[in-house]
């Protein structure tokens, strides 16, 4: 099962529709996704399920529906067990960005974190997962697939929010502050935070 976020509405993409009996079901192969997205944006649809009987074709069919943009990002923890957040367009967020051509996702995540926050000395710990969301770029809808990682750093220098990317704050938040920030974040970001994520502590 996958979730594609249109603002705060999650479109379910699955081969097992029986688990979602109250959702409106559409064939993933044949659906006009642009029409579905417009209805969601107008508040006419809230529970949408895209169904394909063949589980192995879910991603292939999903990726054909809109131009796919691949991105990498991360949740960074410092030696004080604080987490790196950014504030952009009135929402708390995590640093992320589009992958360059032939660039691996781990490299993308590190580069984007450095560019958007100024944090350095980043060390990969593990992959957190991936999220999908629909965004509008130059009056064209696109599907962004973001690969997320958990990283750590001993960097203690100043943070530098990347203003040209609309970021006005880059800061370290402790567990309780991070939980509060997530209340004013995006639904796809909240998906990355099962209870144990913010409870992770460095060895």
Number of C-alpha atoms within 10 A of each C-alpha: 12 17 19 21 21 21 15 15 20 20 23 20 24 22 20 15 19 9 9 14 9 11 17 13 17 17 13 22 17 12 14 12 15 12 10 17 21 13 13 20 15 10 10 11 16 17 15 20 24 26 22 22 14 10 14 10 13 20 15 11 14 19 14 11 17 16 13 16 17 18 23 25 27 27 23 25 26 20 14 13 19 20 21 25 23 23 20 20 10 11 15 22 23 24 28 24 24 18 21 12 7 6 10 12 20 18 14 22 29 25 21 21 24 20 18 24 23 17 26 18 12 20 14 16 12 10 14 16 12 19 20 21 20 19 15 9 8 6 7 9 15 17 22 22 19 24 22 25 22 20 23 23 17 14 15 11 9 11 18 17 23 18 12 8 12 13 21 15 18 24 16 19 20 15 16 10 12 17 15 13 17 17 12 14 18 16 18 22 15 14 12 17 14 9 9 8 13 19 11 12 14 11 4
